[in-house]
């Protein structure tokens, strides 16, 4: 009987902790399912579309999260924002600049030279290869 009483006391000691953990898990699950009272979605077409901008809404699902980038990115659109949604589905706003007549502006291709970090990484790799080759030649002699 003493052994069972000790086991009962141990379980009784952990009971408040178990109740607390289960209530925290339940509260977080409910927060995912229900929107917070008074929440206003900041990512809307009305928030991003201006006089010289055309925006479109693109629904995204988890099996192919890059579908909007493939569809709209190839047509010159840029991603403006992502709506708050479930972990496997959300919406994205994609916008493209337009002129005064509402025609889409063509994206200009960059003719800039490589940036400094690109040049420095390439130079460091070239120096590393030259040093390795020099060490290899020294070890043979």
DSSP file (Angstrom, degrees, kcal/mol; ACC not computed):
  #  RESIDUE AA STRUCTURE BP1 BP2  ACC     N-H-->O    O-->H-N    N-H-->O    O-->H-N    TCO  KAPPA ALPHA  PHI   PSI    X-CA   Y-CA   Z-CA
    1    1 A X     >        0   0    0      0, 0.0     4,-1.9     0, 0.0     5,-0.1   0.000 360.0 360.0 360.0 -33.3    0.0    0.0    0.0
    2    2 A X  H  >  +     0   0    0      1,-0.2     4,-2.2     2,-0.2     5,-0.2   0.883 360.0  53.9 -65.4 -38.8    2.9    2.4    0.7
    3    3 A X  H  > S+     0   0    0      1,-0.2     4,-2.0     2,-0.2    -1,-0.2   0.916 110.0  46.7 -62.8 -43.9    4.2    1.9   -2.9
    4    4 A X  H  > S+     0   0    0      1,-0.2     4,-2.3     2,-0.2    -1,-0.2   0.853 109.8  54.1 -66.9 -34.9    0.9    2.8   -4.4
    5    5 A X  H  X S+     0   0    0     -4,-1.9     4,-2.1     2,-0.2    -1,-0.2   0.909 108.2  49.0 -66.5 -41.3    0.6    5.8   -2.1
    6    6 A X  H  X S+     0   0    0     -4,-2.2     4,-2.1     2,-0.2    -2,-0.2   0.915 111.4  49.7 -63.2 -43.6    4.0    7.2   -3.2
    7    7 A X  H  X S+     0   0    0     -4,-2.0     4,-2.4     1,-0.2     5,-0.2   0.906 109.8  51.4 -61.3 -42.1    3.0    6.7   -6.9
    8    8 A X  H  X S+     0   0    0     -4,-2.3     4,-2.4     1,-0.2    -1,-0.2   0.898 109.2  50.5 -61.6 -41.5   -0.2    8.5   -6.3
    9    9 A X  H  X S+     0   0    0     -4,-2.1     4,-1.7     2,-0.2    -1,-0.2   0.868 109.8  50.5 -66.3 -37.6    1.7   11.5   -4.6
   10   10 A X  H  X S+     0   0    0     -4,-2.1     4,-1.5     2,-0.2    -2,-0.2   0.941 113.2  44.9 -65.8 -46.5    4.1   11.7   -7.6
   11   11 A X  H  X S+     0   0    0     -4,-2.4     4,-1.0     1,-0.2    -2,-0.2   0.899 111.6  53.5 -63.3 -40.3    1.2   11.8  -10.1
   12   12 A X  H  < S+     0   0    0     -4,-2.4     4,-0.5     1,-0.2     3,-0.2   0.845 106.1  53.9 -64.1 -33.5   -0.6   14.3   -7.9
   13   13 A X  H  < S+     0   0    0     -4,-1.7     4,-0.3     1,-0.2     3,-0.3   0.845 111.3  44.6 -69.2 -33.6    2.4   16.5   -7.9
   14   14 A X  H  X S+     0   0    0     -4,-1.5     4,-2.2    -3,-0.2    -1,-0.2   0.580  89.5  89.6 -86.5  -9.7    2.6   16.6  -11.7
   15   15 A X  H  X S+     0   0    0     -4,-1.0     4,-2.4    -3,-0.2     5,-0.2   0.899  85.4  49.7 -57.7 -47.0   -1.1   17.1  -12.3
   16   16 A X  H  > S+     0   0    0     -4,-0.5     4,-2.3    -3,-0.3    -1,-0.2   0.893 111.2  51.0 -61.8 -36.1   -1.0   21.0  -12.3
   17   17 A X  H  > S+     0   0    0     -4,-0.3     4,-2.4     2,-0.2    -1,-0.2   0.908 110.1  48.8 -65.8 -41.7    1.9   20.9  -14.8
   18   18 A X  H  X S+     0   0    0     -4,-2.2     4,-2.2     2,-0.2    -2,-0.2   0.899 111.7  49.1 -64.5 -40.9    0.0   18.6  -17.1
   19   19 A X  H  X S+     0   0    0     -4,-2.4     4,-2.0    -5,-0.2    -2,-0.2   0.910 111.5  49.7 -64.7 -42.0   -3.1   20.8  -16.9
   20   20 A X  H  X S+     0   0    0     -4,-2.3     4,-2.1    -5,-0.2    -2,-0.2   0.926 111.3  48.4 -63.2 -45.9   -1.1   23.9  -17.6
   21   21 A X  H  X S+     0   0    0     -4,-2.4     4,-2.1     1,-0.2    -1,-0.2   0.905 112.2  48.4 -62.6 -42.2    0.6   22.4  -20.7
   22   22 A X  H  X S+     0   0    0     -4,-2.2     4,-2.0     1,-0.2    -1,-0.2   0.866 111.2  50.3 -68.8 -34.6   -2.7   21.1  -22.1
   23   23 A X  H  X S+     0   0    0     -4,-2.0     4,-2.2     2,-0.2    -1,-0.2   0.874 110.3  49.7 -72.1 -35.4   -4.3   24.5  -21.7
   24   24 A X  H  X S+     0   0    0     -4,-2.1     4,-2.2     2,-0.2    -2,-0.2   0.921 111.9  48.5 -66.4 -43.1   -1.4   26.3  -23.4
   25   25 A X  H  X S+     0   0    0     -4,-2.1     4,-1.8     1,-0.2    -2,-0.2   0.899 112.2  48.8 -63.9 -40.6   -1.6   23.9  -26.3
   26   26 A X  H  X S+     0   0    0     -4,-2.0     4,-2.2     2,-0.2    -1,-0.2   0.900 110.1  51.5 -66.1 -40.8   -5.3   24.3  -26.6
   27   27 A X  H  X S+     0   0    0     -4,-2.2     4,-1.9     1,-0.2    -2,-0.2   0.898 109.8  49.0 -64.6 -40.2   -5.1   28.1  -26.5
   28   28 A X  H  X S+     0   0    0     -4,-2.2     4,-1.4     1,-0.2    -1,-0.2   0.870 110.4  51.2 -68.9 -34.2   -2.5   28.2  -29.3
   29   29 A X  H  X S+     0   0    0     -4,-1.8     4,-1.4     1,-0.2    -2,-0.2   0.897 109.9  49.6 -67.3 -39.8   -4.6   25.9  -31.4
   30   30 A X  H  X S+     0   0    0     -4,-2.2     4,-2.4     1,-0.2    -2,-0.2   0.861 106.4  56.3 -67.4 -34.4   -7.6   28.1  -31.0
   31   31 A X  H  < S+     0   0    0     -4,-1.9    -1,-0.2     1,-0.2    -2,-0.2   0.848 106.1  51.2 -65.9 -33.0   -5.6   31.2  -31.9
   32   32 A X  H  < S+     0   0    0     -4,-1.4    -1,-0.2     1,-0.2    -2,-0.2   0.862 114.2  43.5 -69.3 -35.1   -4.6   29.6  -35.2
   33   33 A X  H  < S+     0   0    0     -4,-1.4     2,-0.4    -5,-0.1    -2,-0.2   0.838 113.2  50.8 -82.1 -33.5   -8.3   28.8  -36.0
   34   34 A X  S  < S-     0   0    0     -4,-2.4     2,-0.2    -5,-0.1    -1,-0.1  -0.860  81.2-123.9-110.7 139.7   -9.9   32.1  -35.0
   35   35 A X        -     0   0    0     -2,-0.4     2,-0.1     1,-0.1     3,-0.1  -0.487  39.3 -99.9 -72.1 148.1   -8.8   35.6  -36.1
   36   36 A X    >   -     0   0    0     -2,-0.2     3,-2.0     1,-0.1     2,-0.2  -0.419  46.9 -93.9 -67.0 145.2   -8.1   37.9  -33.2
   37   37 A X  T 3  S+     0   0    0      1,-0.3    -1,-0.1    -2,-0.1    -3,-0.0  -0.424 111.0  11.8 -62.5 125.6  -10.9   40.3  -32.4
   38   38 A X  T 3  S+     0   0    0      1,-0.3    -1,-0.3    -2,-0.2     2,-0.2   0.534  87.0 155.2  85.4   7.0  -10.3   43.6  -34.3
   39   39 A X    <   -     0   0    0     -3,-2.0     2,-0.5     1,-0.0    -1,-0.3  -0.504  24.8-164.0 -71.2 132.7   -7.6   42.2  -36.6
   40   40 A X        -     0   0    0     -2,-0.2     2,-0.4     0, 0.0    -1,-0.0  -0.982  21.2-125.3-119.2 122.6   -7.3   44.1  -39.9
   41   41 A X        -     0   0    0     -2,-0.5    42,-0.1     1,-0.2     3,-0.0  -0.516  18.4-165.6 -67.9 118.5   -5.3   42.4  -42.7
   42   42 A X  S    S+     0   0    0     -2,-0.4     2,-1.3     1,-0.2    -1,-0.2   0.726  72.5  78.0 -78.0 -20.0   -2.6   44.9  -43.8
   43   43 A X        +     0   0    0     39,-0.1     2,-0.3     4,-0.1    -1,-0.2  -0.686  64.7 130.1 -95.3  86.8   -1.8   43.0  -47.0
   44   44 A X    >>  -     0   0    0     -2,-1.3     4,-1.0     1,-0.1     3,-0.6  -0.904  68.6-114.7-131.1 160.9   -4.7   43.9  -49.4
   45   45 A X  H >> S+     0   0    0     -2,-0.3     4,-3.0     1,-0.2     3,-0.7   0.899 117.0  57.8 -61.7 -39.3   -4.8   45.2  -52.9
   46   46 A X  H 34 S+     0   0    0      1,-0.2    -1,-0.2     2,-0.2    -3,-0.0   0.783 103.0  54.2 -61.8 -27.3   -6.2   48.5  -51.7
   47   47 A X  H <4 S+     0   0    0     -3,-0.6    -1,-0.2     1,-0.1    -2,-0.2   0.764 121.5  27.0 -77.4 -25.2   -3.2   48.9  -49.5
   48   48 A X  H << S+     0   0    0     -4,-1.0     2,-0.4    -3,-0.7    -2,-0.2   0.700  95.0  93.9-113.1 -24.9   -0.7   48.5  -52.3
   49   49 A X     <  +     0   0    0     -4,-3.0     2,-0.2    -5,-0.2     5,-0.1  -0.588  50.6 170.1 -78.3 128.0   -2.4   49.6  -55.5
   50   50 A X    >   -     0   0    0     -2,-0.4     3,-1.3     1,-0.0     5,-0.1  -0.516  51.5 -77.8-121.7-170.0   -1.7   53.2  -56.4
   51   51 A X  T 3  S+     0   0    0      1,-0.3    51,-0.0    -2,-0.2    -2,-0.0   0.887 130.8  33.3 -61.9 -40.4   -2.3   55.4  -59.5
   52   52 A X  T 3  S+     0   0    0     49,-0.0    46,-2.2    45,-0.0     2,-0.4  -0.141 108.3  82.4-109.8  37.5    0.6   54.0  -61.4
   53   53 A X  E <   -A   97   0A   0     -3,-1.3     2,-0.5    44,-0.3    44,-0.2  -1.000  55.9-158.9-141.8 138.0    0.5   50.5  -60.1
   54   54 A X  E     -A   96   0A   0     42,-2.8    42,-2.3    -2,-0.4     2,-0.3  -0.981  19.2-172.2-115.8 125.2   -1.5   47.4  -61.1
   55   55 A X  E     -A   95   0A   0     -2,-0.5     2,-0.3    40,-0.2    40,-0.2  -0.890   7.1-168.0-120.8 148.7   -1.8   44.7  -58.4
   56   56 A X  E     -A   94   0A   0     38,-2.8    38,-2.7    -2,-0.3     2,-0.4  -0.973  20.3-126.0-134.2 149.9   -3.3   41.2  -58.5
   57   57 A X  E     -A   93   0A   0     -2,-0.3     2,-0.5    36,-0.2    36,-0.2  -0.796  23.3-168.9 -95.5 133.4   -4.1   38.7  -55.8
   58   58 A X  E     -A   92   0A   0     34,-2.8    34,-2.4    -2,-0.4     2,-0.2  -0.962  13.6-142.6-127.2 115.3   -2.6   35.2  -56.1
   59   59 A X  E     -A   91   0A   0     -2,-0.5     2,-0.4    32,-0.2    32,-0.2  -0.562  19.6-158.9 -75.0 139.2   -3.7   32.3  -53.9
   60   60 A X  E     -A   90   0A   0     30,-3.3    30,-1.8    -2,-0.2     2,-0.3  -0.947   8.3-167.7-121.3 138.6   -0.9   30.0  -52.8
   61   61 A X  E >   -A   89   0A   0      3,-0.4     3,-1.2    -2,-0.4    28,-0.2  -0.930  31.9-112.8-123.8 152.7   -1.1   26.3  -51.7
   62   62 A X  G >  S+     0   0    0     26,-2.3     3,-0.8    -2,-0.3     4,-0.1   0.782 105.6  65.8 -59.8 -37.1    1.6   24.3  -50.0
   63   63 A X  G 3  S+     0   0    0      1,-0.3    -1,-0.3    25,-0.2     2,-0.2   0.855 122.4  19.1 -57.7 -29.5    2.4   21.7  -52.7
   64   64 A X  G X   +     0   0    0     -3,-1.2     3,-1.5     1,-0.1    -3,-0.4  -0.615  68.5 164.4-137.7  77.1    3.6   24.5  -55.0
   65   65 A X  T <  S+     0   0    0     -3,-0.8     3,-0.4     1,-0.3     4,-0.3   0.665  76.6  59.7 -70.4 -13.9    4.5   27.6  -53.0
   66   66 A X  T 3> S+     0   0    0      1,-0.2     4,-2.4     2,-0.1    -1,-0.3   0.297  72.5 103.8 -94.2  10.0    6.4   29.1  -55.9
   67   67 A X  H <> S+     0   0    0     -3,-1.5     4,-2.4    -6,-0.2     5,-0.2   0.890  81.5  47.0 -61.2 -40.7    3.4   29.1  -58.3
   68   68 A X  H  >>S+     0   0    0     -3,-0.4     4,-3.0    -4,-0.2     5,-0.9   0.899 110.9  51.6 -69.0 -39.6    2.9   32.9  -57.9
   69   69 A X  H  >5S+     0   0    0     -4,-0.3     4,-0.9     1,-0.2     5,-0.4   0.901 113.6  45.3 -63.5 -39.7    6.5   33.7  -58.4
   70   70 A X  H  X5S+     0   0    0     -4,-2.4     4,-0.8     3,-0.2    -2,-0.2   0.921 120.1  39.8 -68.4 -43.0    6.6   31.6  -61.6
   71   71 A X  H  <5S+     0   0    0     -4,-2.4     4,-0.3    -5,-0.2    -2,-0.2   0.961 130.3  23.5 -73.7 -53.1    3.3   33.0  -62.9
   72   72 A X  H ><>S+     0   0    0     -4,-3.0     5,-2.1    -5,-0.2     3,-0.7   0.829 116.0  61.6 -87.5 -33.5    3.6   36.7  -62.0
   73   73 A X  H ><<S+     0   0    0     -4,-0.9     3,-1.3    -5,-0.9    -3,-0.2   0.874 101.9  53.4 -61.6 -37.8    7.4   37.0  -61.8
   74   74 A X  T 3<5S+     0   0    0     -4,-0.8    -1,-0.3    -5,-0.4    -2,-0.2   0.743 106.0  54.9 -68.4 -22.5    7.9   36.1  -65.4
   75   75 A X  T < 5S-     0   0    0     -3,-0.7    -1,-0.3    -4,-0.3    -2,-0.2   0.291 125.8 -97.0 -95.4   9.7    5.4   38.8  -66.4
   76   76 A X  T < 5S+     0   0    0     -3,-1.3    21,-0.3     1,-0.3    -3,-0.2   0.474  77.9 138.0  94.0   2.0    7.4   41.6  -64.6
   77   77 A X      < -     0   0    0     -5,-2.1     2,-0.4    19,-0.1    -1,-0.3  -0.442  39.8-148.4 -77.9 154.7    5.4   41.7  -61.4
   78   78 A X  E     -B   95   0A   0     17,-3.0    17,-2.7    -2,-0.1     2,-0.4  -0.959  24.9-106.5-122.0 145.7    7.1   42.0  -58.0
   79   79 A X  E     +B   94   0A   0     -2,-0.4    15,-0.2    15,-0.2     3,-0.1  -0.553  33.6 179.8 -73.8 124.4    5.8   40.5  -54.8
   80   80 A X  E     -     0   0A   0     13,-3.2     2,-0.3    -2,-0.4    14,-0.2   0.865  58.0 -32.4 -91.9 -43.7    4.4   43.2  -52.5
   81   81 A X  E     -B   93   0A   0     12,-1.2    12,-2.2   -38,-0.1     2,-0.4  -0.980  47.9-119.7-166.9 172.8    3.2   41.2  -49.5
   82   82 A X  E     -B   92   0A   0     -2,-0.3    10,-0.2    10,-0.2   -39,-0.1  -0.993  29.7-127.7-127.3 132.6    1.9   37.9  -48.2
   83   83 A X        -     0   0    0      8,-3.4     2,-0.5    -2,-0.4     8,-0.1  -0.334  29.6-101.8 -75.9 160.7   -1.4   37.7  -46.3
   84   84 A X        +     0   0    0      6,-0.1     2,-0.2   -41,-0.1    -1,-0.1  -0.717  64.4 136.5 -80.4 126.2   -1.7   36.0  -42.9
   85   85 A X        -     0   0    0     -2,-0.5     5,-0.2     1,-0.2    -3,-0.0  -0.811  54.0 -52.3-151.8-168.6   -3.1   32.6  -43.4
   86   86 A X  B >   -C   89   0A   0      3,-0.6     3,-0.5    -2,-0.2    -1,-0.2  -0.175  59.6-100.6 -69.4 171.1   -2.9   29.0  -42.4
   87   87 A X  T 3  S+     0   0    0      1,-0.2    -1,-0.1     3,-0.0     3,-0.1   0.714 120.8  37.7 -69.6 -18.8    0.5   27.2  -42.7
   88   88 A X  T 3  S+     0   0    0      1,-0.2   -26,-2.3   -27,-0.0     2,-0.3   0.432 120.1  37.3-114.2  -0.3   -0.5   25.5  -46.0
   89   89 A X  E <   +AC  61  86A   0     -3,-0.5    -3,-0.6   -28,-0.2     2,-0.3  -0.974  60.3 138.6-152.3 137.6   -2.5   28.2  -47.8
   90   90 A X  E     -A   60   0A   0    -30,-1.8   -30,-3.3    -2,-0.3     2,-0.3  -0.904  39.3-112.2-158.6-178.7   -2.1   32.0  -48.0
   91   91 A X  E     -A   59   0A   0     -2,-0.3    -8,-3.4   -32,-0.2     2,-0.4  -0.949  19.3-155.9-128.2 150.1   -2.4   34.8  -50.6
   92   92 A X  E     -AB  58  82A   0    -34,-2.4   -34,-2.8    -2,-0.3     2,-0.5  -0.946  12.0-137.5-125.1 146.7    0.2   37.1  -52.1
   93   93 A X  E     -AB  57  81A   0    -12,-2.2   -13,-3.2    -2,-0.4   -12,-1.2  -0.916  20.8-169.8-103.2 125.0   -0.2   40.5  -53.6
   94   94 A X  E     -AB  56  79A   0    -38,-2.7   -38,-2.8    -2,-0.5     2,-0.3  -0.962   5.9-170.7-117.7 131.3    1.9   41.0  -56.8
   95   95 A X  E     -AB  55  78A   0    -17,-2.7   -17,-3.0    -2,-0.4     2,-0.3  -0.882  12.3-169.0-125.5 153.0    2.2   44.5  -58.4
   96   96 A X  E     -A   54   0A   0    -42,-2.3   -42,-2.8    -2,-0.3   -19,-0.1  -0.997  29.9-113.4-136.7 138.8    3.6   45.9  -61.6
   97   97 A X  E     -A   53   0A   0     -2,-0.3     8,-2.3   -21,-0.3     2,-0.3  -0.452  33.7-167.2 -72.4 146.6    4.2   49.6  -62.4
   98   98 A X  B     -D  104   0B   0    -46,-2.2     6,-0.2     6,-0.3     2,-0.1  -0.877  17.1-119.3-127.7 161.6    2.1   51.2  -65.1
   99   99 A X    >   -     0   0    0      4,-2.5     3,-1.5    -2,-0.3    -1,-0.1  -0.188  48.6 -81.3 -87.3-171.3    2.3   54.5  -67.0
  100  100 A X  T 3  S+     0   0    0      1,-0.3    -1,-0.0     2,-0.1    -2,-0.0   0.777 130.5  53.3 -64.9 -26.0   -0.4   57.2  -67.0
  101  101 A X  T 3  S-     0   0    0      2,-0.1    -1,-0.3   -49,-0.0     3,-0.1   0.471 120.2-106.3 -87.9  -2.1   -2.5   55.4  -69.6
  102  102 A X  S <  S+     0   0    0     -3,-1.5     2,-0.3     1,-0.3    -2,-0.1   0.526  73.4 140.4  90.2   6.3   -2.5   52.2  -67.5
  103  103 A X        -     0   0    0      1,-0.1    -4,-2.5    -5,-0.0    -1,-0.3  -0.627  58.5-107.3 -83.2 141.9    0.0   50.3  -69.7
  104  104 A X  B     -D   98   0B   0     -2,-0.3     2,-0.3    -6,-0.2    -6,-0.3  -0.434  30.1-127.1 -68.4 137.8    2.5   48.1  -68.0
  105  105 A X        -     0   0    0     -8,-2.3     2,-0.2    -2,-0.1    -8,-0.1  -0.660  24.2-116.5 -83.9 140.3    6.1   49.4  -68.0
  106  106 A X        -     0   0    0     -2,-0.3     2,-0.3     1,-0.1    -1,-0.1  -0.524  29.7-112.9 -74.8 141.6    8.8   47.1  -69.2
  107  107 A X        -     0   0    0     -2,-0.2     2,-0.3     1,-0.1    -1,-0.1  -0.594  30.3-126.9 -74.0 132.7   11.4   46.1  -66.7
  108  108 A X        -     0   0    0     -2,-0.3     2,-0.3     1,-0.0    -1,-0.1  -0.626  19.6-124.8 -81.2 138.0   14.8   47.5  -67.6
  109  109 A X        -     0   0    0     -2,-0.3     2,-0.3     1,-0.1    -1,-0.0  -0.638  27.4-114.1 -81.8 139.6   17.6   45.0  -67.7
  110  110 A X        +     0   0    0     -2,-0.3    -1,-0.1     1,-0.1     0, 0.0  -0.571  30.5 179.8 -76.5 129.8   20.5   45.7  -65.5
  111  111 A X        +     0   0    0     -2,-0.3    -1,-0.1     2,-0.0    -2,-0.0   0.146  38.1 131.9-111.0  16.6   23.7   46.5  -67.4
  112  112 A X        -     0   0    0      1,-0.1     3,-0.1     0, 0.0     2,-0.1  -0.276  60.3-110.8 -70.2 154.5   25.7   47.1  -64.2
  113  113 A X        -     0   0    0      1,-0.2    -1,-0.1     0, 0.0    -2,-0.0  -0.341  53.0 -71.1 -74.7 164.7   29.1   45.5  -63.7
  114  114 A X        -     0   0    0      1,-0.1    -1,-0.2    -2,-0.1     5,-0.0  -0.262  59.6-108.1 -57.3 145.2   29.6   42.8  -61.1
  115  115 A X     >  -     0   0    0     -3,-0.1     4,-2.1     1,-0.1     3,-0.2  -0.235  28.1-103.1 -73.4 165.0   29.4   44.1  -57.6
  116  116 A X  H  > S+     0   0    0      1,-0.2     4,-2.7     2,-0.2     5,-0.2   0.882 119.3  52.6 -58.9 -43.6   32.4   44.4  -55.3
  117  117 A X  H  > S+     0   0    0      1,-0.2     4,-2.3     2,-0.2    -1,-0.2   0.897 109.1  50.8 -62.1 -36.7   31.5   41.3  -53.2
  118  118 A X  H  > S+     0   0    0     -3,-0.2     4,-2.0     2,-0.2    -1,-0.2   0.927 113.1  45.2 -64.0 -44.0   31.2   39.2  -56.4
  119  119 A X  H  X S+     0   0    0     -4,-2.1     4,-2.5     1,-0.2    -2,-0.2   0.911 113.2  49.8 -65.6 -42.9   34.6   40.4  -57.6
  120  120 A X  H  X S+     0   0    0     -4,-2.7     4,-2.3     2,-0.2    -1,-0.2   0.876 110.8  49.0 -68.0 -36.6   36.3   39.9  -54.3
  121  121 A X  H  X S+     0   0    0     -4,-2.3     4,-2.2    -5,-0.2    -1,-0.2   0.913 113.0  48.0 -67.5 -41.7   35.0   36.3  -53.9
  122  122 A X  H  X S+     0   0    0     -4,-2.0     4,-2.2    -5,-0.2    -2,-0.2   0.907 112.5  48.4 -63.6 -42.2   36.1   35.5  -57.4
  123  123 A X  H  X S+     0   0    0     -4,-2.5     4,-2.5     2,-0.2    -2,-0.2   0.901 110.9  50.7 -65.1 -41.2   39.5   37.0  -56.8
  124  124 A X  H  X S+     0   0    0     -4,-2.3     4,-2.2     2,-0.2    -2,-0.2   0.898 110.7  49.3 -63.8 -40.0   39.9   35.1  -53.4
  125  125 A X  H  X S+     0   0    0     -4,-2.2     4,-2.2     2,-0.2    -2,-0.2   0.914 111.5  49.2 -65.0 -42.0   39.0   31.8  -55.1
  126  126 A X  H  X S+     0   0    0     -4,-2.2     4,-2.3     1,-0.2    -2,-0.2   0.909 111.7  48.2 -64.1 -42.8   41.5   32.4  -57.9
  127  127 A X  H  X S+     0   0    0     -4,-2.5     4,-2.4     2,-0.2    -1,-0.2   0.882 110.2  53.0 -65.1 -37.8   44.3   33.3  -55.4
  128  128 A X  H  X S+     0   0    0     -4,-2.2     4,-2.2     2,-0.2    -2,-0.2   0.903 110.2  47.0 -63.8 -41.2   43.4   30.1  -53.4
  129  129 A X  H  X S+     0   0    0     -4,-2.2     4,-2.4     2,-0.2    -2,-0.2   0.913 112.3  49.9 -66.1 -42.2   43.7   27.9  -56.5
  130  130 A X  H  X S+     0   0    0     -4,-2.3     4,-2.3     1,-0.2    -2,-0.2   0.898 111.6  48.8 -63.1 -40.2   47.0   29.6  -57.4
  131  131 A X  H  X S+     0   0    0     -4,-2.4     4,-2.6     2,-0.2    -1,-0.2   0.911 110.9  49.7 -66.9 -41.7   48.4   29.1  -53.9
  132  132 A X  H  X S+     0   0    0     -4,-2.2     4,-2.1     2,-0.2    -2,-0.2   0.903 111.8  48.7 -63.2 -40.8   47.3   25.4  -53.9
  133  133 A X  H  X S+     0   0    0     -4,-2.4     4,-2.1     2,-0.2    -2,-0.2   0.912 111.4  49.8 -64.5 -42.0   49.0   24.9  -57.3
  134  134 A X  H  X S+     0   0    0     -4,-2.3     4,-2.1     2,-0.2    -2,-0.2   0.904 111.3  48.8 -63.1 -42.8   52.2   26.6  -56.0
  135  135 A X  H  X S+     0   0    0     -4,-2.6     4,-2.1     2,-0.2    -1,-0.2   0.883 109.9  52.4 -64.0 -38.3   52.2   24.4  -52.8
  136  136 A X  H  X S+     0   0    0     -4,-2.1     4,-1.1     1,-0.2    -2,-0.2   0.911 110.5  47.3 -63.1 -42.0   51.7   21.3  -55.0
  137  137 A X  H  X S+     0   0    0     -4,-2.1     4,-1.1     1,-0.2    -2,-0.2   0.867 110.9  52.5 -67.4 -36.2   54.7   22.3  -57.2
  138  138 A X  H  < S+     0   0    0     -4,-2.1    -1,-0.2     1,-0.2    -2,-0.2   0.867 105.3  54.3 -67.8 -36.4   56.8   23.0  -54.1
  139  139 A X  H  < S+     0   0    0     -4,-2.1    -1,-0.2     1,-0.2    -2,-0.2   0.786 105.5  53.5 -70.9 -26.1   56.1   19.5  -52.6
  140  140 A X  H  <        0   0    0     -4,-1.1    -1,-0.2     1,-0.2    -2,-0.2   0.815 360.0 360.0 -74.5 -31.0   57.3   17.8  -55.8
  141  141 A X     <        0   0    0     -4,-1.1    -1,-0.2    -3,-0.2    -2,-0.2   0.464 360.0 360.0 -77.5 360.0   60.7   19.6  -55.8
